[in-house]
Amino acid sequence: MESVLRKFKGSLKLLILYVLEKEPLHGYAIMQKLSELFSDYRPSAGIIYPTLSSLKKSGLIETVGKGKREKKTYKITENGKKYLEEHKKELERVLNHAKVMGEFFNLGGRELRDAIFLMIKKFPELNDEQKEKLGELMRKCAREIKFIVEFGGD
């Protein structure tokens, strides 16, 4: 999912504003909300806090005090709400993509991704027979996926 978020990295500001529009939150809670949107990705503090700092410098969010254990609580400003409204279509696109990816991962996409990563990692260790079996399996799987997607699978 890292590559998905990388693709939407420019939209991270929008996503943070989106979650803050609902309620003021501290950084860790923002990370949790974002991980709920992207069911297989949890943004790191190294990504979130610099983005929060940038949003604050831009006047799109503000800190509204400190919560438990001295955690800063962030709140969207009127300028932030205006910015969010001006970028509504982009936000809808990103939220829709997150929803689609969540459904995909819940249907087995996570397992498929993990299996492919494992296969690539272990590929140099496989013998010719194993490689041939994997090749047959991947071609069959690709044909079946295309058939279901293009023709409904009937």
N, C-alpha and C positions, 0 to 999 in steps of 0.2 A: 504494500500500500504506500510505501515511501515514495515510489515513482509517481503514484497518483497525486499525492500531496505536492510533490515537486512541480507537477504540471499545473497545479492550482495554487502554487505558492503566492502568486500575486493576489489571490483571492483570500488568503488567510486573514487579512485585515477585515474583509467583509464578513467572514465567518465569526471572527471574534466580536465584531459589532453586532452581528445577528444574535449571538448568545447573550451578550450584555443588554440587548434591547429588552429582553424578557425580565432580567433582574441583575442587580449588581453582584459581582462575584470576585473572588480572589483568584490568583493565577492558577493554582492547582485545580480549582473547580472549573475554570475555563478549559483546561486540558481535559478534564473528565467529560465535559459537555461535548467537546470536539471529538473525542474518541467514541462517543455515542453516535454522532453523526457519521463518522467514518468507522464502521464496525470493526475494521481490522487494522486500525492505525491509532496510535496514541502519540500526539505531538510532544516533543521533549521541551523541557524548560529552556534549553538553548535556542529554541525557535520561538517559543511563546513570549518570554520576557523581553527580548529585543523588539518584537513586534508591538507589545504593549507600550514600551517606551516610545516607539515611533508614533503610535496612535495618540499617546498623551502629548507629545511635542506638537503634533498636528492639530491638537484641540478637539479630537474626535472622541476621546474618553478623558475621564478625570479620576483621581483617587478620592474616595469619600470616607477615609478613615482606615483604621486597622481593626481587623477582626481578631479571632482567637489566635494566640501565639504570634501576635504582631504581623499577621499577614495583611498586606495592602488589599483593599477592596476597590475594584474598578467599576465605574459607571459610565454609560454612554452619555454624551452631551447632546444638546440640540443640533450642533454641527454634525455630530456623528450620525444622528437620526436622518438628517438631511442627506448626508453622504450615502447612507444605506439606501435611501429612497432613490437617489440619482443612479445607483448601481443595482437596482432591483433585478433587472433581467440577468445580469451576470451572476448575482446571488442565486436566483432561481435555477440557473444552469448548473451551478456548483452543487446546490442541494439536491437537485435531481440526479446528478452523477453519483453523489454519495449514497442516495437511496438505491440506485441501480446496483452499485458495487456491494452494498450491504446485502441485497437480495441474492446477488451472484455468489458471494462468499457463504451465505447461509445455505445455499443449495448444493454446496460441495466445491465451490470455487476455491476455497481456502485449502482443502485437501489436495485438489488438483494442482494448485500453485506449489504447494509444499512438495508434492511428489515430483514435479518437474524440476524444482530447484535441487532436490536430492539426486535425481537422475543426472543432472548436469554436473553436480559436484563429484559424483562417483563414476561418471562415464569413463574416465581413463582406466579405472580398475575393472571394468566389465570385459568379459570375453566376447568373442564374435557371436556365439549362440545367444547370449543375453541381449546383445545389441540388436540382433535380428528379431528376437521376440518383442523387444521394446518398439522397434520400428513398425512391426506388424500391428501392435496394439495402438500405437499413436495414429497410424493411418486409418485404422478401423474407427477409433474414437473420433477423429476429425471428420470422417465421412458421416458418421451417425449424428454428430452435433450439427453439421451443415444440413443434413436431411431434416432434422427436427426444426431447426431455425427457419429454413427456406420453405419447407413443404408441410410443416405441422407434424411430421413423424408418422403419418398414417400410411 
